[in-house]
């Protein structure tokens, strides 16, 4: 309403369209739930459109491609999933060891998440923007200007991503977590949950990742024992 009023004062013309109404608390007659699984949520999907979904997350170890952390959430935004995954990995640290670096795509990038990683003594390598698939050749060898002494955690991470070492480390993401999800979907054939409710779906996702780990360990065993 304030934006409409400011525009009207600026232009002297009444804004077009129906004025927005203040939202009212409580359930409305037009509200709907999914009768198949009321704990799932409508989420945007790749390629456009919306589906009734859960958001399944997986943390994957770079050298082995084993899934080391899982969560399932009702939130479509990945920015909210970094801190829960850090908590899961910290709980598993006594058995699996401390996490040194978190590598994630731009969907997970926020100042809050970068600070959370730093506070957990984990180096964040989270893309701050979508990368060009065909950069100029000179960009592959360019080095950033020296980092200033009073740099914020976000500025420090952005500088790290621009270095040769940072680029090489971030490049591991595409060959680590992307194949895991691709093989689970296309080779193992898991594209939808069979159970209902967040708790049961979380268990189902854990079983799927366990199946991946067993399959992966069968390949790793002859190599590493």
C-alpha positions as CSV (number, residue, x, y, z in Angstrom):
1,X,0.0,0.0,0.0
2,X,2.8,2.4,0.8
3,X,4.5,1.7,-2.5
4,X,1.2,2.4,-4.4
5,X,0.8,5.6,-2.4
6,X,4.4,6.7,-3.2
7,X,3.9,6.0,-6.9
8,X,0.7,7.9,-7.0
9,X,2.3,10.9,-5.3
10,X,5.2,10.8,-7.7
11,X,3.2,10.4,-10.9
12,X,-0.1,12.1,-9.9
13,X,-1.9,9.1,-11.4
14,X,-3.8,6.4,-9.6
15,X,-2.0,3.0,-9.8
16,X,-3.7,0.4,-11.9
17,X,-4.9,-3.0,-10.6
18,X,-6.8,-4.0,-7.5
19,X,-5.4,-2.6,-4.3
20,X,-3.9,-5.3,-2.0
21,X,-5.8,-6.2,1.1
22,X,-4.2,-6.7,4.6
23,X,-3.8,-10.5,5.3
24,X,-6.0,-11.8,8.1
25,X,-4.8,-14.4,10.6
26,X,-6.4,-17.8,10.9
27,X,-7.8,-20.4,8.4
28,X,-9.7,-19.1,5.4
29,X,-12.5,-20.9,3.6
30,X,-10.3,-21.0,0.5
31,X,-7.4,-22.7,2.2
32,X,-6.5,-26.3,1.1
33,X,-4.5,-29.2,2.3
34,X,-3.2,-32.2,0.5
35,X,-5.5,-35.1,1.5
36,X,-2.8,-37.7,0.5
37,X,0.0,-36.2,2.6
38,X,-0.9,-33.1,4.5
39,X,2.7,-32.7,5.7
40,X,4.1,-32.3,2.1
41,X,4.3,-28.9,0.5
42,X,3.8,-27.4,-3.0
43,X,7.3,-26.6,-4.3
44,X,8.7,-25.3,-7.6
45,X,10.5,-28.0,-9.7
46,X,13.2,-27.9,-12.3
47,X,11.9,-27.1,-15.7
48,X,9.0,-25.0,-14.4
49,X,5.8,-25.7,-12.7
50,X,5.0,-27.0,-9.2
51,X,4.6,-30.4,-7.5
52,X,3.6,-31.7,-4.1
53,X,7.1,-32.4,-2.6
54,X,9.5,-32.8,0.2
55,X,13.1,-31.3,0.0
56,X,15.6,-34.1,0.4
57,X,19.2,-33.1,1.3
58,X,22.4,-35.1,1.3
59,X,26.0,-34.3,2.3
60,X,28.5,-36.3,0.3
61,X,32.1,-37.1,1.1
62,X,34.4,-35.9,-1.7
63,X,37.0,-38.7,-1.8
64,X,34.6,-41.6,-1.5
65,X,31.2,-40.2,-2.7
66,X,29.6,-41.8,0.4
67,X,26.6,-40.0,1.8
68,X,27.6,-38.8,5.3
69,X,24.6,-36.6,6.3
70,X,20.9,-36.5,5.3
71,X,17.9,-34.4,6.1
72,X,14.4,-34.0,4.7
73,X,12.5,-30.7,5.1
74,X,9.2,-29.1,4.1
75,X,10.9,-25.9,3.1
76,X,11.6,-25.4,-0.7
77,X,14.5,-22.9,-0.1
78,X,17.9,-24.5,0.2
79,X,19.3,-21.5,2.1
80,X,17.6,-22.8,5.2
81,X,19.3,-26.2,5.0
82,X,23.0,-25.4,5.7
83,X,22.7,-25.0,9.4
84,X,20.7,-28.2,10.0
85,X,23.3,-30.1,7.9
86,X,26.1,-28.6,9.9
87,X,24.4,-29.9,13.1
88,X,24.0,-33.4,11.7
89,X,27.7,-33.5,10.7
90,X,28.8,-32.2,14.1
91,X,26.8,-34.9,15.8
92,X,28.5,-37.5,13.6
93,X,32.0,-36.0,14.1
94,X,33.1,-38.5,16.9
95,X,32.7,-41.4,14.4
96,X,33.3,-39.7,11.0
97,X,35.7,-37.0,12.0
98,X,35.4,-33.2,11.7
99,X,34.3,-31.6,8.5
100,X,36.9,-29.3,7.0
101,X,35.0,-27.7,4.0
102,X,31.4,-27.4,2.9
103,X,31.1,-27.0,-0.9
104,X,27.6,-26.0,-2.1
105,X,26.0,-24.2,-5.1
106,X,24.5,-20.7,-5.1
107,X,21.1,-21.9,-3.9
108,X,22.7,-22.2,-0.4
109,X,24.5,-18.9,-0.4
110,X,23.8,-16.3,2.3
111,X,25.8,-14.3,4.8
112,X,24.1,-16.2,7.6
113,X,25.2,-19.6,6.3
114,X,28.8,-18.4,5.7
115,X,29.0,-17.1,9.2
116,X,27.5,-20.4,10.6
117,X,30.2,-22.4,8.8
118,X,33.0,-20.1,10.1
119,X,31.7,-20.4,13.7
120,X,31.6,-24.2,13.3
121,X,35.3,-24.0,12.2
122,X,34.3,-25.2,8.7
123,X,35.6,-23.5,5.5
124,X,32.6,-22.5,3.3
125,X,32.9,-22.7,-0.4
126,X,29.4,-21.7,-1.5
127,X,29.0,-20.1,-4.9
128,X,27.8,-16.5,-4.6
129,X,26.3,-16.5,-8.2
130,X,25.7,-18.8,-11.1
131,X,28.9,-19.6,-13.0
132,X,29.3,-19.1,-16.7
133,X,29.6,-22.4,-18.5
134,X,31.9,-21.0,-21.1
135,X,34.2,-18.3,-19.4
136,X,37.0,-16.6,-21.3
137,X,40.2,-18.7,-21.2
138,X,42.0,-15.9,-19.3
139,X,39.5,-16.2,-16.3
140,X,40.7,-19.7,-15.7
141,X,44.2,-18.4,-14.9
142,X,43.3,-15.1,-13.3
143,X,44.0,-14.4,-9.6
144,X,42.0,-12.0,-7.5
145,X,43.5,-8.9,-5.9
146,X,44.9,-9.4,-2.3
147,X,42.3,-9.8,0.4
148,X,41.9,-6.7,2.6
149,X,42.8,-7.1,6.3
150,X,39.3,-6.3,7.6
151,X,37.4,-8.6,5.2
152,X,34.1,-10.1,6.3
153,X,33.5,-13.8,6.2
154,X,31.5,-13.4,3.0
155,X,34.3,-11.4,1.4
156,X,36.9,-13.9,2.5
157,X,34.9,-16.8,1.0
158,X,34.3,-14.8,-2.3
159,X,38.1,-14.2,-2.5
160,X,38.8,-17.8,-1.9
161,X,36.5,-18.9,-4.7
162,X,38.3,-16.6,-7.1
163,X,41.7,-18.2,-6.4
164,X,43.0,-21.1,-8.4
165,X,42.9,-23.4,-5.3
166,X,39.3,-22.3,-4.6
167,X,38.2,-22.9,-8.2
168,X,39.7,-26.4,-8.1
169,X,38.1,-27.2,-4.8
170,X,34.6,-25.9,-5.8
171,X,34.9,-27.9,-9.1
172,X,34.7,-31.1,-7.0
173,X,31.1,-30.4,-6.2
174,X,29.9,-31.3,-9.7
175,X,31.7,-34.6,-9.6
176,X,30.7,-35.5,-6.0
177,X,27.1,-34.7,-5.1
178,X,25.6,-34.3,-8.6
179,X,26.4,-38.0,-9.7
180,X,24.9,-39.3,-6.4
181,X,21.5,-37.7,-7.0
182,X,21.6,-38.5,-10.7
183,X,22.4,-42.2,-10.1
184,X,19.8,-42.5,-7.3
185,X,17.2,-41.1,-9.7
186,X,18.2,-42.7,-13.0
187,X,19.9,-45.9,-12.1
188,X,18.3,-46.9,-8.8
189,X,15.0,-45.5,-10.1
190,X,14.1,-43.6,-7.0
191,X,12.0,-40.6,-8.1
192,X,9.2,-40.4,-5.6
193,X,8.5,-41.3,-2.0
194,X,6.2,-44.2,-1.2
195,X,5.5,-43.3,2.4
196,X,3.5,-40.3,3.9
197,X,4.4,-37.9,6.6
198,X,7.7,-36.1,7.2
199,X,9.0,-38.7,9.8
200,X,8.4,-41.7,7.5
201,X,9.7,-39.9,4.4
202,X,12.9,-39.1,6.3
203,X,13.3,-42.7,7.1
204,X,12.7,-43.7,3.5
205,X,15.3,-41.2,2.3
206,X,17.8,-42.6,4.8
207,X,17.2,-46.1,3.5
208,X,17.7,-44.9,-0.1
209,X,21.0,-43.2,0.9
210,X,22.0,-46.3,2.8
211,X,21.4,-48.4,-0.4
212,X,23.6,-46.0,-2.3
213,X,26.4,-46.3,0.3
214,X,26.3,-50.1,0.2
215,X,26.5,-50.0,-3.6
216,X,29.4,-47.5,-3.4
217,X,31.2,-49.5,-0.7
218,X,31.1,-52.6,-2.8
219,X,33.1,-50.7,-5.4
220,X,35.4,-49.1,-2.9
221,X,36.3,-52.2,-0.9
222,X,38.6,-53.8,-3.6
223,X,40.4,-50.4,-4.0
224,X,40.8,-49.3,-0.4
225,X,40.0,-52.4,1.7
